[in-house]
Amino acid sequence: MSETIWTIVKNDKFFIGVCITSKGVFGNTVPYRTKAIVEEKIAKYFPESKVVTNYDNEAYNELVEETAEIIYQRWIGKDYLVQNKLPLDYGGYSHKQVQVLKTCMHVPYGTTLSYGELAAKSGFEGAARFAGTCMAKTRFPILIPCHRITRANSLGKYGDDPNMKRVLLEKEGIDVLGLFRKTRKMDSPL
């Protein structure tokens, strides 16, 4: 992968990394409490990258600010629509991966889908593992609400923090504990 150029924005008490290209938002981080953590995550996942204070292009800087605001609003649990508002640079993704990511973009606030359901809605019936891999490898966490996609019987993973998916879903009003609770019929034998 060629060099990517990132900038880090402070929004309220959080720092958010955003990468812009001529095609749009190339990637972002989730909010972190320190700039150093954001720089560490960028270096870990995008080793051929550099961080600048601002882009030379003012339109890029405006897109960074808009992207960071959307991420922050979703981070604090607000229903903030992104669909068709931000140009995303899907460079490096296959056509099938882009289809899954775009389908995920339309999963409504306060709802979840399983990986299998996401795959089916994307036109790839039976490709739950593929959809899960797309979610795991997205460069757009929170911006594309991959936290709303779960395993069929559990939350599944979310980046480096196993609790982050639960926290984000709870902020959206989802009863995470009840999400996978199996109910049995009262007249069925034990």
N, C-alpha and C positions, 0 to 999 in steps of 0.2 A: 504494500500500500504506500502511496506517495505521502509526502509530508502534509499534515493538516494543521491549520492555524486556528487556535482556540482563544477565546477571551473569557474572563471570569467576571461575573456581575454579582454585586452584593444586593440582595433583596431582603429587606427587613433584617433579620438576624442570620440569614443564610447566604451562602455563596453557591452560585450555579455556573457551571461551565457550559459554553455554547460554541459550536463550530459552524461557521457559515462559509459556503462556497458560492460561486456564481449561479448555481442552480437552486440554492436555498439552504435550509438548515441541514447540515450534514450529520450532526449528533449533539447530544447534550448529556449532562450528568443530572443526577438527582440533587436536591439541595443538601449541603453539608454545613456544619457550624463554623468550619475554618477554611480559609483559602488554601492552606497547605494540603488538606485532605483532597480538595478538588484537583489540585495539581498532581497529587499522588495517583488519583484515579485516572486522570488523563494520560499520565506517563505509563501506567499499567496497561490500559486498554488500547492506547494509541501511541505506541512508543516512538513512531516517526512523526512527532508533532511538536509544535512550539506554542507557547502561550504569550499573547501580546496584551497590552493594556487596552488598546482600542484598535479597530480596523482603520485603514486609511480611507475606506469607502464609508461614507456616512449612512448610506442605505443599509449596509451590513450592520452598523452599530444600532440602527433603529430596529432591525430584525432581531438582533441579540436581545435588546430590551423587551420587545414584544414577546419573544420566546420565553425569556426568564420570568416574565409576569404570568404567563399562562401556566408554566410549571409551578411557580409559587402558589398560585390560586388553587390549583389541583392538589398541591402538597398539603395545604391547610384544609382541604376537604370541600372546596367550592365546586359547584357544577359549572365548569368553564368550558364552553365548546371550542373546539379547535378545527373541526371539520371544514375543509376548504378555505381556511383562513391563512395558513402558513404554507409557503412553498417548502417541500421537503426534498432533499437530494437523496434519492434512493440508489445512487451509484454504488456498485459492488454487490447489490442484491439481485437475485434472479427474478424473472417475471413472476414465478409462483410465490416467492418470498414477499414481493411487493404486494401481490394480491392479498396475502394473509395479513400483512401489516395494515393495508388500507381497510380491510374488513374489521380488524380490531379497532381502528380509529372510530368506528361507528357503534361500538358497544356502549349503550347508554349508561350514564352516571347511576350509581346505586344498583347495578346489575352485574352478573357474572355469566360467563360461558365456560364450558370445559374446553380443553384443547381439541377434543373430537368435534364438538359443536362448532368451534371456530373454523376448523378445517372444512367441515361440511358447508358452512355458510360461505366459505371462500371458493367452493367448487371442487374441493379435494376430499370427498367422502372417504373415511377410513385412514386418514393421514394425521391422526392425533399427534403422533411423535414428531412429524414434520412441523406442525403448527407450534408445538412446544419448543422445538429448537429455534423457530423463528422468533418466538417471544424471548427466549433466553439470550439470543444474539442481537436483539434490537439495539440500535444506537440511539433510540428515542424513548428512554424510559420516562414514564409519566406523560410525556407529550403524546405518545401513542399509549393508551391506557392498558398496557400489558398486565398490570396488576389485577385487572378484572378477569383475567383468563386463569383458570385453575385446572388442576387434575380432576378427574371424574370423582375421586373419593377423598381428596385432600387439597390443601392450598397449592402445594408445589413450591418451588424455590422462587426467589426474587433477588437476583444479584448477589452481592456479598453479605446482605443482611437478611437472615431467614425470617425476621419478624416484620420487615418493612411491608410486605404484601398485606399481612393481617392489619397493620396499623392503617394503611391507605384505604383498605376496604371498610374498616370500622369508621373512618372519617366520612365515608360516603353513606353511612347508616346501614351497612350490611351486617347482619347477625352472623359473624364468622363461625361461632360455635354451633349454631343451628344449621349452617349451610350444608353440612354433610351428615347431619343426624338422620339415621334411618328410623322410620316409624314402622311399626308392625301393626297388623290388624289385631284388634282386641279379641276376635273370635278365632284367631289362628293358634294352633297348639304350640307350646314351648318347645 
